[in-house]
Amino acid sequence: MQKSVLNPSTVFNSLQYGFSQAVEVSGGRRLLLSGQVGVDECERTVALGLREQADKAFDNIEAILAEAGGDLSHVVMMRIYIVESARDQQDQITKVLLERFPSNPPASSWVMVSGLSLPQWLIEVEVEAMLP
C-alpha cells in the first residue's frame, strides 16, 4: 500500500489542526470503522469531558485497527461528529489529533450535530483505513 498526503499552499493550513487536505492511497485493503465514542468495553462513558471522550474514541479506533493488523498510520479519512454544546472545546480535539497523528495526518471532516445516540456523548469518530 502506498499513501501520500496533499496539503497545497493554496488552501488553509489544516496541519495545525491535525489533519491533511487530502490523502492519496493505492493498493491494500480498505477498512471502514463504525463511529467510535468515549465508551469502554462495558459500554460505560469514560468521562463527561470532550478531551477524555476523544482520547477513548481514538483508543477504540486503535484497538479495532490492531485487530485487523493495522494502526493509526493506516487511517486515510476521519469524520468527526461534535455536539453543538461542545463547539467551543474543539481545541481539545486538535490536541488529540496532533498527538495521535504527529506527521502525515489523514484527511478529515468535522461536523456539528445537535446530538448523538446518548446525551452524555460529545464526540463520535468514523475512520477509513487502508491496510497493506
C-alpha positions in Angstrom: 0.0 0.0 0.0 1.2 3.5 -0.8 -0.1 6.6 0.9 0.7 10.3 0.4 -0.8 13.4 1.8 -1.7 16.6 -0.1 -1.6 20.0 1.6 -1.4 22.6 -1.2 -0.3 26.1 -0.2 -3.4 27.5 -2.0 -5.8 26.2 0.8 -5.7 26.8 4.6 -3.1 25.1 6.7 -5.1 22.2 8.1 -1.9 20.6 9.6 -2.1 22.9 12.5 -5.4 21.2 13.4 -4.1 17.7 13.0 -5.4 16.7 9.6 -4.4 16.9 5.9 -6.5 18.3 3.0 -6.3 15.0 1.0 -4.8 11.6 1.1 -4.0 9.6 -2.0 -3.8 5.8 -1.5 -3.2 2.9 -3.8 -3.2 -0.8 -3.2 -4.2 -2.6 0.1 -7.3 -3.5 1.9 -10.0 -0.9 2.7 -11.3 -0.9 6.3 -14.4 1.1 7.3 -14.9 1.6 11.0 -18.2 2.3 12.7 -18.4 5.5 14.6 -16.4 5.3 17.9 -17.4 7.2 21.0 -15.9 7.6 24.5 -17.1 4.3 26.0 -15.2 1.3 27.4 -15.7 -2.3 26.6 -18.6 -2.4 29.1 -20.3 0.5 27.3 -19.6 2.9 30.1 -19.0 6.5 29.1 -15.4 7.2 30.3 -15.9 10.8 31.3 -18.1 13.9 30.6 -15.2 15.9 29.1 -14.6 16.2 25.4 -10.9 15.5 25.7 -11.4 12.3 27.6 -14.1 11.1 25.3 -12.0 11.9 22.2 -9.0 10.0 23.7 -11.1 7.0 24.4 -12.7 7.1 20.9 -9.2 7.0 19.4 -8.2 4.2 21.8 -11.1 2.2 20.5 -10.1 3.0 16.9 -6.6 1.9 17.6 -7.9 -1.4 19.1 -10.1 -2.1 16.1 -7.3 -1.3 13.6 -4.9 -3.6 15.6 -7.4 -6.4 15.4 -7.3 -6.0 11.6 -3.5 -5.8 11.5 -3.2 -2.1 11.3 -2.6 1.1 13.3 -3.3 4.8 13.1 -0.8 5.3 10.3 -3.2 3.4 8.0 -6.1 5.9 8.6 -6.8 7.9 5.4 -10.1 9.7 6.3 -11.8 10.8 9.5 -15.3 12.1 10.0 -15.6 13.7 13.4 -19.1 14.5 14.8 -19.2 17.0 17.6 -22.3 18.0 19.6 -23.2 21.7 19.4 -22.8 22.1 23.1 -19.1 21.3 22.8 -18.4 23.7 19.9 -16.2 26.0 22.0 -14.0 23.0 23.0 -12.8 22.0 19.5 -9.2 22.8 20.5 -9.3 19.7 22.6 -9.9 17.6 19.5 -7.0 19.4 17.8 -4.7 18.4 20.7 -5.7 14.7 20.4 -5.2 14.7 16.7 -1.8 16.3 16.9 -0.7 13.7 19.5 -2.2 10.7 17.6 -1.1 11.9 14.1 2.2 13.7 14.6 3.1 13.5 10.9 1.2 12.9 7.6 -2.3 13.1 9.3 -5.3 11.8 7.4 -8.0 13.9 5.7 -10.9 14.9 7.9 -14.3 16.5 8.1 -15.7 18.0 11.3 -19.4 18.1 11.6 -21.5 19.9 14.2 -24.6 17.9 15.3 -27.4 18.6 17.7 -26.8 15.3 19.5 -25.5 11.8 19.4 -27.2 8.5 20.4 -26.7 9.2 24.2 -27.0 12.7 25.7 -23.6 12.4 27.5 -21.7 11.7 24.3 -19.9 14.8 22.9 -17.9 13.2 20.0 -18.1 10.3 17.6 -15.3 9.5 15.2 -15.6 7.4 12.0 -12.5 6.4 10.2 -11.5 4.8 6.9 -8.2 3.0 6.8 -6.2 1.3 4.0 -4.2 -1.7 5.2 -1.4 -3.4 3.4 
